[in-house]
C-alpha cells in the first residue's frame, strides 16, 4: 500500500514539474534518483525556473547566476544541501513572506521554521539533514503551488478592487 502511494505521489510530482522543466527531463530523472542532492543541482532547477540560465547550464554556472541575481553566496556546488538551506533558498526565490523572525533576519533557520509552520516540513525533522532529490523536488513543487495560490489571490483582489470603482 505504501509503495502505491509513493508511486502515485512521484507521478503527480513528475507531471506537475514536466511543464516547468520540460526542456531537460534527464535532469529531473537524475534528481529523483539522487540520495543526497547537491547545492548545484538545486541551483540548476531554480536558475532555470527563474530563466537566469539555459537548460544546458551546469550547477556552478547556475549558482553563479543565482549569486549575481542576489539569491545568496554559494561556495561549493558539489556540497550536499541541507533542509534549512533549501528552505532558505526557496523562500528567496519565490519571495515567500515569513513570520516576524524571518522578516528580521532572513536566515535559513527561520525559513526552515516557516516551512514547518506551513506544513511543508514536519516538526520532527532536523534542519541540518541532507535532502534527497525526490524531497527537494517535492518542496520546490510546494513552493510552485504556493506561488500559484498567491497569484490567484492577487488576481481576485484586483478584480474585487476593479468592481468597487
Number of C-alpha atoms within 10 A of each C-alpha: 5 7 8 9 10 11 11 12 13 16 12 13 17 21 12 14 18 14 9 15 17 13 14 12 13 11 17 20 13 13 22 19 13 16 14 19 24 23 23 24 26 24 24 28 22 21 23 19 15 14 11 19 20 14 18 13 14 15 21 19 19 27 29 22 20 23 13 12 12 11 17 14 11 15 12 13 21 13 15 20 22 22 26 23 22 23 28 25 21 24 23 17 17 15 11 16 12 18 14 10 14 19 12 10 11 16 17 22 18 21 30 27 23 22 23 16 14 11 11 16 18 12 13 7 11 13 20 13 14 21 22 21 22 22 18 24 21 20 19 21 17 17 21 17 13 14 15 12 12 13 12 12 12 12 12 12 12 11 11 11 10 9 8 6 5
